[in-house]
Amino acid sequence: MKQQGGGGEKELVDVASSHREDPGLRYAKKPLPTDVLGDNMGESGVLLWVKAEPFLVGALQVPPPSKFSLHYLRKISTYVRTRATEGAYPRLSWSTWRHIACGKLQLAKDLAWLYFEVFDSLVVKTPEERLEWSEIVSSCMSEDEIEKQRNQLSVDTLQFLLFLYIQQLNKVSLRTSLIGEEWPSHRNRSQSPDLTEKSSCHRKNWNDYSHQAFVCDHLSNLLELLLDPEQLTASSHSIRSSLVSREAVMALSFLIEGTVRKAKKIYPLHELALWQPLHAESGFSKSSKTFAVYKLEAWLRTCLTDNPFGTSACLKAGKKLAWAHQVEGATKRAKVACNTHVAPRTHRMVVMSQVYKQTLAKSSDTLVGAHVKIHRCNESFIYLLSPLRSVTIEKCRNSTFVLGPVQTALHLHSCDNVKVIAVCHRLSVSSTTGCTFHILTPTCPLILSGNQTVTFAPFHTYYPMLEDHMARTGLATVPNYWDNPMIVCRENRDTTVFQLLPPCEFYVFIIPFEMEGDTVEIPGGLPPAYQKALDEREQKIQIWQQTVKEARLTKDQRKQFQVLVENKFYEWLINTGHHQQLDSLVPPAAGSKQAAG
């Protein structure tokens, strides 16, 4: 990837280029070896941790419906098991979930589909499968046809119940709203590194301490949801003497994974729990093929520890990377941390903070498949031109973000006057003011609480590798619901909170970097109204150029006219702030390099 400007070009420095992936702990593809643990189980070093992605991407950043409480989820758990032949268990079909959600929980159909689709997007699917689904939906001619296709979908029933329960992560409690913070406990006394600041107390999705605390505090309830109906009784004291199936523990692998000290591989929870040397600790009985709940819970609590690939670990032990200043007079250094030197590809994380009055660009293996958090960036232009897993932009001001395809969720919180340009599976926004989103997305953008003056516009740029990156993330050009947002917050259904960008204000966006690749135009093209506006503007420019040509100006008059145009153009750059971006694209003086340490 190259940067142009100042009459020359220089290669953009990849701040993590010296830290190519060391597999470290990686997902196991073979059964656990028999010689890992040895005879002494006390020295086995089994470590379990709460997975970040279900909370990071799966827990919607909005208070959950009241019907997602344990009381109602227990009822659903019993209901689905008694209707196994009706598409309810062990796979829950969309039609059955729609019946439960709309008929029994009184949820709106679009909200029922939202939770079903969000969970489905977390399931491991190949890009080809995602593209195939996009093709099926885009070929439908009506909502009824789309509904028929949705009826073919199903999800793992027990995992979906767990998914619904963890929506409680962002439940607003009266105590919290009154005192401003959670009641102190030994788990949340640990302070997150300064890149997350106190915002992690409000937005728990990126706080792995909150993930661990949530699972520990609610572990009994989570196990209760997985019990067979005959194990559920009116007395909660009987739960400890209950038995839980292997399938239930496999479902719990949706939230928990781990490793063994000598294995150096990541294993799903159920593989560790079912491993012969661990049966005594995990409570598994070969004869009944079940786990004793009290032993399983005790084992989980004993082995649960901090996520070695979570945000906190990334900031504390990850590579701290800094980009040199590109704008003269900038007073803050950008902070960038990543865990790619120790994390497997499925656990990559990059955190950026305090980018101030800079233009930063990256297209590298460091970003591929990573969860990215961009925090407290002001008056900057940031280009992350690689396929990304998820992106969260928080507390940023007066900045532009151009992103590669985001495979799961793109979320903005507490941002002012920010422009985001991206292809993404899902966009959600909360507590933003005056932000503009040029997006291409197969799902309805989610407008959560606290937003003012949200503007949606069609995706309007490209870079040479864009279509290749879209294919790698399973994102297609159709369907595209950029102009059909969904207002999720219950306290405010005011549609005036958002607007579509008027075509007369629409311009294409040019990415000022050279890369190798085959994409030479905006994927999917532009909506007719916006293309028409561009064509009319181009026609006016041609007429104006023809008028100047026919004016037969003298040489001195042409010079005067040129100076006048340049002055007006420079004045426009100053008034719009675009001069800052142009200045930052000029290569720094010789000897000035971006730091990577």
Number of C-alpha atoms within 10 A of each C-alpha: 16 16 19 16 15 12 7 9 15 13 12 18 20 19 21 26 12 10 16 12 18 13 15 14 19 19 18 15 9 7 10 17 9 10 9 13 20 11 10 8 13 9 11 16 14 21 20 26 24 27 23 23 20 21 24 21 24 22 24 24 23 19 19 20 16 11 15 18 15 18 10 13 18 19 12 21 22 17 15 23 17 13 13 13 10 14 18 24 21 18 18 21 21 23 19 18 23 21 15 17 19 16 12 13 18 13 17 13 13 13 17 19 17 18 18 22 16 20 20 17 18 15 11 8 11 12 17 14 12 17 20 15 16 19 15 15 20 17 13 15 9 10 10 10 14 15 14 12 15 17 15 10 15 20 20 17 23 25 22 19 20 21 21 22 20 25 22 20 21 18 15 12 11 9 11 13 10 9 9 11 12 14 9 8 9 7 13 15 9 10 13 21 14 11 22 22 11 12 15 17 18 13 17 18 24 23 21 26 25 19 25 22 16 16 20 17 10 14 15 15 15 18 20 21 24 26 21 16 16 8 14 18 10 7 7 9 9 11 21 16 12 18 23 24 18 16 15 20 24 19 22 20 19 22 22 24 22 28 22 19 14 12 18 15 18 20 24 21 22 21 17 23 23 21 16 14 18 17 17 15 16 24 22 25 14 11 6 9 13 19 24 18 23 18 19 23 19 13 19 20 14 13 13 19 16 17 23 22 25 24 27 23 18 24 23 14 14 21 20 19 19 19 20 18 24 22 19 11 8 12 10 13 15 20 16 25 24 29 30 28 18 23 22 19 20 14 21 25 29 22 24 21 23 18 28 23 25 28 23 22 21 20 21 17 17 25 24 23 22 26 29 22 23 22 24 19 25 22 20 22 22 20 18 20 24 24 28 28 27 24 26 22 23 24 19 26 22 18 23 23 21 21 24 28 32 29 27 22 23 28 21 23 23 17 26 21 18 23 20 21 24 26 29 29 27 24 27 21 25 21 17 26 21 16 24 23 23 22 25 30 26 22 20 19 27 20 23 23 21 16 21 16 15 20 19 22 21 25 25 22 21 22 22 18 19 25 23 16 20 24 16 19 26 22 27 26 19 18 19 21 16 23 19 13 18 18 20 19 17 11 9 13 13 9 11 9 16 19 15 15 18 13 17 13 9 15 14 15 14 10 12 13 18 14 13 10 12 12 14 13 14 17 20 14 14 15 12 10 12 22 16 14 17 19 12 13 14 12 12 12 12 12 12 12 12 11 11 13 10 9 9 10 12 9 9 9 11 13 12 12 14 12 12 12 12 12 12 12 12 14 13 13 15 12 10 10 13 12 15 18 19 14 16 20 21 18 21 17 8 6 6 11 15 17 14 18 13
